[in-house]
Amino acid sequence: MAASRPLPVTPDLPTLRAKLQGLLRFLRDTLSISNAHTVDFYTESVWEELVDLPPETVLAALRKSASEAEVRPSEARPLMEAEGETGKTLKAVEFMNMKKSHEVQAMSELISSIADYYGLKQVIDLGSGKGYLSSFLSLKYGLKVYGIDSSNTNTHGAEERNRKLKKHWKLCHAQSRLDVSELALKMSKERKAQNAIKNKADIEEVFNNSLTNQEKMSTSDFLPDFSGSVISNIRNQMETLHSQPHQEENLCFENVFPLIDLLPINAIEPTSSQQIPNRETSEVNKERRKMTSKSRESNIYLPLTSFITADSELHDIIEDLEDCLIVGLHTCGDLAPNTLRIFTSNSEIKGVCSVGCCYHLLSEEFENQHKECTQEKWGFPMCRYLKEERWCCGRNARMSACLALERVAVGQGLPTESLFYRAVLQDIIKDCYGITKCDQHVGKIYSKCSSFLDYVRRSLKKLGLDESKLPEKIILNYYEKYKPRMNELEAFNMLKVVLAPCIETLILLDRLCYLKEQEDIAWSALVKLFDPVKSPRCYAVIALKKQK
């Protein structure tokens, strides 16, 4: 292991199981709300069936809680531009949007810290998509990254995008080095001019003194003190530049944080407070720069196409597989739990950093128990306790786990009117066409419609239903019938938003408990890695293996 400092203490398996038990007790009473579908809100009288309070009371309570909560948006700087020492900027907007740049910066910093901790150079990025994270890990941190995605289109796109990014990166480096050289030359000329003036003044002062005093003086008394002023200033300037090895090629936020800084305060065991002397620090920085330079010369990003399952053999995909990390940024559905299974079953993989998403696409072992299925490894649950409980969330509840409470709390509210339109449309379809369940999706029609009448006409046509069967008056009567009850739908959806973190927590704790159950795991934790307003799926599951 490259480092031996202690890792923070995290909750043990019995503690996590106790938390799961409390969470299940709560969800047994509330899961029906999360599993109710907004489309069926009026047709199945969902409010009357599940909530025993007026909608005004629920909305007032939720708004009071929201006003008392303090949400501080991140002030982090986006990754969409690179800034050199002189403030000149290289635009790279075509590579990432604000959300993605925030995610890539934070996650790449963490992955680099873990790689440094273990002394690793190889990273496997599962579900690499367009290659944003892989490219950045390779270019900035000098890591050898294999980006694996199931889509050939993504793989080819990632190769082309990485080629362009490399070109921009080199331009940025060249400009930054030029800027630093020009700055150093300018400083040198200014110092020479200042020293010449000072030297002349010092000599004149000496000759103005008496001969007796002159005899008592040494040469150091009338020559400029280069070691104390000019040289020290130059040294300080150069050490400042060298102590920030990533600054001149920075395509990220300015704040740099190691693995330990992401974890709870007071979680780290006390260590010696003795600081490394400046001279020693300078030597360490010089050696680090040499190593960083060498690694950047050999950095590689290789996009590969392969469909990954829990049983995938990495040796069949990567010929030169060595001790490495496995990572995934917003891996969809079952790929997130399968990433953890691959981590636990491959001795070469020393650490994992996984941020999942799309919980509604998870396979659930106990969701459709009446159906025969040969599948052995499911997306949920993973841990023994939830398997023993035969716990099932349900697809709608998993879908609601993707709702963004923090975004709603800062005013990025739910699209209540579009949800209202869809719920009323369902009642029209039931009453006028005799269809109680519709497997077809209306899609994103709302944004194209000028009114509720227009919405219904367009939706019926898309669903293949005869819109001429319904006169305009009947459609508008449905609208007038349910409009006074729109606040029920608003209150209900807010309840689903409030419950969303409970479902997500259950899924994440399940994954963490699974890791705690493995004997060769030295350390594992959940880390809040992103600003949840910018990136709602903000938690990373991290684990490190024991060293043999």
C-alpha positions, 0 to 999 in steps of 0.5 A: 500500500502506498499510504498507511494513514488511518481511514475514518471509522464508519458504521459496522454491519449491526449498526447498519442493519438496525438502521435498515430495520427502522427504515422498514418499519417506517416504509411499511406504513408509507410505501403505498404512497410511493407506489401509487401512480400519478396517472391513476390519481383520479381514476382510483381515488388515490387521495381518499384511499391513502391520505386522511388529511385535507390537501391544504393541511399537507401543503401548509406543513410541507411548505413550513418545513421547506422554509425552515430548511437551509439549502446552500447552493455550491459555489464551485467553479464549472469545468467548462473552461480552463484558465491559465496563470494570466487569466486567459481562458480556453473554452471547452463548452462542447465537451460537458454541460454544467452538471456533468462538469461538476460530477466529473471534477468531484469524482475524478478528484476522489478516484485520484485520491484513492489511486494515490492511496493504493499506488494504482495506475489503472482504472476501469470505468463501467458504463463510461458512456461518452467518456467524460470521466475516463478522458479526464482521469487520463488527461489530468491525473495520468491514469490508464483508463479502460472505459467500457460501455454496451453501446458502440455508438457511445464508444466511437463517440467517446474516441472522437470526443477524447481526440478533440479534448486532447487537442484542446488540452495540449493547447491549454498546456502550451499557452499556460507554459508560455504565460508562466515563462513570460511572467518569469522573464518579466519578473526577472527584468523588474528585479534586475532594475530594482537591484541596480537602483538599490545597489547604486544607492548603497554604494553612494551611501558607503562613500558618503560615510567616514573612512573610519566607519568604512574600514569597519564594514565588510563587503556584505554591509554594502552589497545588496542582500540577494539571499535575503530579498531578491533570491528569496522572493524568486524562490517563493514565487517558484515554490508557489508555482511548483506546489500547485502542479495541476494549476496551469493545466486546470480544467476543474474547480480550484478546490482540491480535496483528498479522500479523507476530506470527504468524510465526516468531521472527527472521524479520523484518528488523531495523527502527529501534528508535526508539519513537514518543513518547507525544504522537505515539502519542496523536495517532495513536490519536486519528486511528485512533479517528476512522477506526474510528468512521466505518468502524463506522458504515458496516460491512456484512455481506451474505450471498449464496447461490452455488455457487462453483467455480474458474471463478466470476466474482465480478463476476457475484455482487458488483456493487460488487467492489473491491480486497479480501481473500478468506477462508475458515474451514474451507472444505470439500473443493475449495472451499479450493483453488478459493479459491486459484485465484480469488485468483490469477485476479482482480486485485481480490483482493489477499490470501487467508487460507484454512483448509481442512477435509474433505480426504476430499472433495477431488477427486484427479486421479490417483485413478481414472485408468481412469475418463473424466472431463471435469474440468479443475481438481482439488482435489489436486494443485495444484502442478506437482511433484506433478502431474509425479509423478502423486501420489495419496493416496487417499480413506482416506488423506485421511480419516485426514489429518483425525485429530487427533493433538494431541487424542489426545496430551492424552487425547482418545483414539480410540473404540477399542471402537466401531471394534472393534465395526464391524470384527467386524461386517464379518467377520460380514457376510462369513461369514454373508451372503456380502457382501464389500463393503458400500456402506451405512453403519451410522452412529452406532449404537454410542452407542445400544447396550447391548452388542455383541449389541445393536449387531449386531442394530441394525446388521443391521436398518439394513443390511436384513439378516435378523437372525433368521438369526443366533442369539445364541451365534454373535454372541457367539462372534465377539466372543470370537474377536476380543476378544484382538486388540483391541490390534491395532486400537488400535495400528493406529489409533494409527499412522494418527493419527501419520501423519495430519500427514504427509498433511495437510502434503502437502496444505498444501505442495501449496497453498503451492507452487502459490502460490509458482509464481504470478508476481504473488504477493509473499509466501505462507506457512503459519501455525498460526492455532489451538490444535490441541487446540481446532481440529485443522484449524489451519493457514491458507494466506496469500498477498499479491499484488505492488503494481502 
